[in-house]
Amino acid sequence: MNKWSKLFAFAAIASSVLTGCSSNDEEIKIAPLPLIQASVELNNDWDHSVGNGSEGYFSKLMPAVAYGKVFASDRSGVVAAFDQNDGKELWKVSLAEDSGLFSSSQSAQLSGGIATGYDKIAIGAESGVLFILNQEDGSILWQKQIDGEILSKPLFAMNKVVVVMGNGKVMAFDLQTGEESWTYQQDVPALTLRGTSGIIENQGAAFFGLPSGKIAGVLVEDGRAIWEAIVTPAAGGNELTSIIDVDSTPIILGGTMYAVGYNGNLAAIEVRSGKVLWKRDYSAFKALAINGFNLFLTTEKGHVFAIDRRSGLEVWSQMGLENREVTAPAVIGEYVAVVDFEGYLHLLSQESGEFVGQKEIDDDGHIATPLSVDGRLYLQSKDGLLSALSIK
């Protein structure tokens, strides 16, 4: 199965096994659309279509904002830039290959999202191609074929571009020449989620999740390992419970890193040493959000949680979106935003988790993580609709 719903269906099956359901045929109950008394209104500032979206495949494609532009792409190879203020299209290119005189172009299989830095943008593909483009006009500066799928957003750091691949490799390339700088090899279990962790940089080190339930850190300069920290230890049981990937990109605030694993834990880790400060029992594979003293996460069941980042204690939970395949959370103003499989954007109070706003964006639904920049949300639907919204 290669459809985007593969991962959610798999997660639902895993959940039913873990909770001891007597039959795999038991109906998965999807919460109805919450009926709310909205106290917050959302304004659609502008929207644009960007190609064909994820084309029905599971994907971590999401927009990026930098240089006064919003960059977005579809799976087939369309990459476009829009003015951040009014949404005017500034340029559009196609990275798809021409497969012949009388045939259509071959999909570039872009995945993982766009990274920005050094006046450039980077995006990888399931086919293993890494593209580096000029952010001004979208022209290709260089591209490189790598022996592994690139399923998450690359990282620009220290004049290098670093990618995490599905075969367990993390590779860095010289930003100017594209020559390989170093490779870090990680072991990949026999059964894992479809996807890889994103990668972040802090004080000259790159950090990323592993399918073995760990977080690893390496020096950006030469790839030397710094430390590994266990977020979720390996456990026995059936094959589904042995899947402990840390697919969510870790986040860092001050000297502390926060990471969450599937079938596992939410953990706070000391960046300098890799020491685990606390762990709590939460399972997620989507990105975390942070604001003030709270961490926000969504589970594979569609539950939304606020966790005190200092102690790991639960502040509130919102169960009203169960099995509605909600995206990762994003913080905008005093609210937390998630989008569901029917394309409804839900605003929750940061303080209580109560629903305070709701707006239908695109009935094709969303899977991309909402992006919050300068008081505006940028959303990308499964069919490629890029939307910019703000709170009235």
Number of C-alpha atoms within 10 A of each C-alpha: 7 10 12 17 16 15 18 16 14 14 21 17 17 19 17 17 16 14 8 9 12 9 9 13 9 10 7 13 9 14 13 11 14 11 8 11 10 12 10 15 13 15 12 15 15 16 19 15 17 22 21 18 25 27 17 14 18 20 26 22 28 27 24 20 20 16 14 11 21 22 30 27 32 31 28 23 23 20 22 24 26 21 16 19 12 12 18 15 15 15 16 18 15 18 21 17 13 12 11 9 7 7 8 11 16 14 19 21 24 33 29 24 28 25 23 21 15 13 11 21 24 25 27 31 27 20 18 20 20 22 20 24 19 15 22 14 14 21 16 16 15 15 16 15 13 15 13 18 26 30 29 31 28 27 24 24 20 14 15 22 24 27 26 29 27 21 15 18 18 21 21 26 19 15 21 12 11 18 12 15 17 16 16 15 13 15 11 15 14 9 13 20 17 15 25 29 28 27 24 20 20 18 9 11 20 21 26 25 28 28 26 22 25 21 29 19 24 20 16 26 16 13 19 14 14 15 15 18 20 21 30 25 13 14 13 7 8 11 12 17 17 21 24 30 31 36 28 25 24 24 23 18 13 8 11 18 21 26 26 35 32 28 25 26 23 24 24 26 23 17 21 14 12 19 15 17 15 18 20 17 13 17 21 28 27 26 23 22 19 21 16 8 11 20 21 24 29 27 21 27 20 24 19 25 20 25 20 16 23 13 13 19 14 14 17 16 17 17 13 17 22 20 21 22 25 31 26 28 29 26 23 20 16 11 22 26 26 28 31 24 20 17 20 21 24 21 28 23 16 21 13 13 19 17 23 17 20 24 16 13 23 22 14 15 23 28 27 25 26 25 21 21 14 8 11 19 21 24 28 31 28 27 20 25 22 26 21 22 18 18 16 8
